Amino acid sequence: MIDWLIQIDTSLFYFFNVTIANGLFDFIFPIITNRENHLIALGVVAIVYVGARRKEAMVGISLAVVTVAFSDQLCCTILKPLVGRLRPCHPEHFLEGGRYLVGMKHSLSFPSAHSMNWFAQATLFTFLYPKQWPWFFAVATPIAFSRVYVGVHYPIDVTVGAVLGAGVGAAVYGGYRLVRRKVTITNFPRKNMAHNR
């Protein structure tokens, strides 16, 4: 059963990494997958968010920080060492014929931290702003896909990462709602979520 899943995962890796490869994707996805570009974009978004909705932005950004802290630690500190799967681009075990657009990586593969962290954020902000959910997942999805296209993850890495990340985002929001029932932190979701639904 496991061998069968690995075979399918490898076939899908070659499809997304090699079969559909083209010059446009070769240009776009290394940019999309770069963590430094994420930090720049997030910094700009955070400034705009605070400027437009200061009170609720403080809550939203705080929850986002808590979410990524849980998500990243769960992924990198617990799950990756526990599973121990090597990346398709790992120098000791790389897939022949793959395209490794951002170089060879020595770190572990399962699950994808990029996918887990971004889907955690997309899920959290979907709860905070339900009407805007397509925008959040429109950001998370290409970032997750880019990890396979540039050759640093298998498809199952990003798929499981997305599912687990969504669970983390939902859990953080659920915890926030629980705390809000006990302690009045701010009127953020009650007023604005009603407006956004």
FENSULBEL-V827665 format. One record per residue. N is the residue number from 1. RES is the residue in one small letter. SS is DSSP state (helix for helix, strand for strand, loop for the rest). Layout:
n=N res=RES ss=SS
n=N res=RES ss=SS
This chain:
n=1 res=m ss=loop
n=2 res=i ss=helix
n=3 res=d ss=helix
n=4 res=w ss=helix
n=5 res=l ss=helix
n=6 res=i ss=helix
n=7 res=q ss=helix
n=8 res=i ss=helix
n=9 res=d ss=helix
n=10 res=t ss=helix
n=11 res=s ss=helix
n=12 res=l ss=helix
n=13 res=f ss=helix
n=14 res=y ss=helix
n=15 res=f ss=helix
n=16 res=f ss=helix
n=17 res=n ss=helix
n=18 res=v ss=helix
n=19 res=t ss=helix
n=20 res=i ss=loop
n=21 res=a ss=loop
n=22 res=n ss=loop
n=23 res=g ss=helix
n=24 res=l ss=helix
n=25 res=f ss=helix
n=26 res=d ss=helix
n=27 res=f ss=helix
n=28 res=i ss=helix
n=29 res=f ss=helix
n=30 res=p ss=helix
n=31 res=i ss=helix
n=32 res=i ss=helix
n=33 res=t ss=helix
n=34 res=n ss=loop
n=35 res=r ss=helix
n=36 res=e ss=helix
n=37 res=n ss=helix
n=38 res=h ss=helix
n=39 res=l ss=helix
n=40 res=i ss=helix
n=41 res=a ss=helix
n=42 res=l ss=helix
n=43 res=g ss=helix
n=44 res=v ss=helix
n=45 res=v ss=helix
n=46 res=a ss=helix
n=47 res=i ss=helix
n=48 res=v ss=helix
n=49 res=y ss=helix
n=50 res=v ss=helix
n=51 res=g ss=helix
n=52 res=a ss=helix
n=53 res=r ss=loop
n=54 res=r ss=helix
n=55 res=k ss=helix
n=56 res=e ss=helix
n=57 res=a ss=helix
n=58 res=m ss=helix
n=59 res=v ss=helix
n=60 res=g ss=helix
n=61 res=i ss=helix
n=62 res=s ss=helix
n=63 res=l ss=helix
n=64 res=a ss=helix
n=65 res=v ss=helix
n=66 res=v ss=helix
n=67 res=t ss=helix
n=68 res=v ss=helix
n=69 res=a ss=helix
n=70 res=f ss=helix
n=71 res=s ss=helix
n=72 res=d ss=helix
n=73 res=q ss=helix
n=74 res=l ss=helix
n=75 res=c ss=helix
n=76 res=c ss=helix
n=77 res=t ss=helix
n=78 res=i ss=helix
n=79 res=l ss=helix
n=80 res=k ss=helix
n=81 res=p ss=helix
n=82 res=l ss=helix
n=83 res=v ss=helix
n=84 res=g ss=loop
n=85 res=r ss=loop
n=86 res=l ss=strand
n=87 res=r ss=loop
n=88 res=p ss=loop
n=89 res=c ss=loop
n=90 res=h ss=loop
n=91 res=p ss=loop
n=92 res=e ss=loop
n=93 res=h ss=loop
n=94 res=f ss=loop
n=95 res=l ss=loop
n=96 res=e ss=loop
n=97 res=g ss=loop
n=98 res=g ss=loop
n=99 res=r ss=loop
n=100 res=y ss=loop
n=101 res=l ss=loop
n=102 res=v ss=loop
n=103 res=g ss=loop
n=104 res=m ss=loop
n=105 res=k ss=loop
n=106 res=h ss=loop
n=107 res=s ss=loop
n=108 res=l ss=strand
n=109 res=s ss=loop
n=110 res=f ss=loop
n=111 res=p ss=loop
n=112 res=s ss=loop
n=113 res=a ss=helix
n=114 res=h ss=helix
n=115 res=s ss=helix
n=116 res=m ss=helix
n=117 res=n ss=helix
n=118 res=w ss=helix
n=119 res=f ss=helix
n=120 res=a ss=helix
n=121 res=q ss=helix
n=122 res=a ss=helix
n=123 res=t ss=helix
n=124 res=l ss=helix
n=125 res=f ss=helix
n=126 res=t ss=helix
n=127 res=f ss=helix
n=128 res=l ss=helix
n=129 res=y ss=loop
n=130 res=p ss=helix
n=131 res=k ss=helix
n=132 res=q ss=helix
n=133 res=w ss=helix
n=134 res=p ss=helix
n=135 res=w ss=helix
n=136 res=f ss=helix
n=137 res=f ss=helix
n=138 res=a ss=helix
n=139 res=v ss=helix
n=140 res=a ss=helix
n=141 res=t ss=helix
n=142 res=p ss=helix
n=143 res=i ss=helix
n=144 res=a ss=helix
n=145 res=f ss=helix
n=146 res=s ss=helix
n=147 res=r ss=helix
n=148 res=v ss=helix
n=149 res=y ss=helix
n=150 res=v ss=loop
n=151 res=g ss=loop
n=152 res=v ss=loop
n=153 res=h ss=loop
n=154 res=y ss=loop
n=155 res=p ss=helix
n=156 res=i ss=helix
n=157 res=d ss=helix
n=158 res=v ss=helix
n=159 res=t ss=helix
n=160 res=v ss=helix
n=161 res=g ss=helix
n=162 res=a ss=helix
n=163 res=v ss=helix
n=164 res=l ss=helix
n=165 res=g ss=helix
n=166 res=a ss=helix
n=167 res=g ss=helix
n=168 res=v ss=helix
n=169 res=g ss=helix
n=170 res=a ss=helix
n=171 res=a ss=helix
n=172 res=v ss=helix
n=173 res=y ss=helix
n=174 res=g ss=helix
n=175 res=g ss=helix
n=176 res=y ss=helix
n=177 res=r ss=helix
n=178 res=l ss=helix
n=179 res=v ss=helix
n=180 res=r ss=helix
n=181 res=r ss=helix
n=182 res=k ss=helix
n=183 res=v ss=loop
n=184 res=t ss=loop
n=185 res=i ss=loop
n=186 res=t ss=loop
n=187 res=n ss=loop
n=188 res=f ss=helix
n=189 res=p ss=helix
n=190 res=r ss=helix
n=191 res=k ss=helix
n=192 res=n ss=helix
n=193 res=m ss=helix
n=194 res=a ss=helix
n=195 res=h ss=helix
n=196 res=n ss=helix
n=197 res=r ss=loop
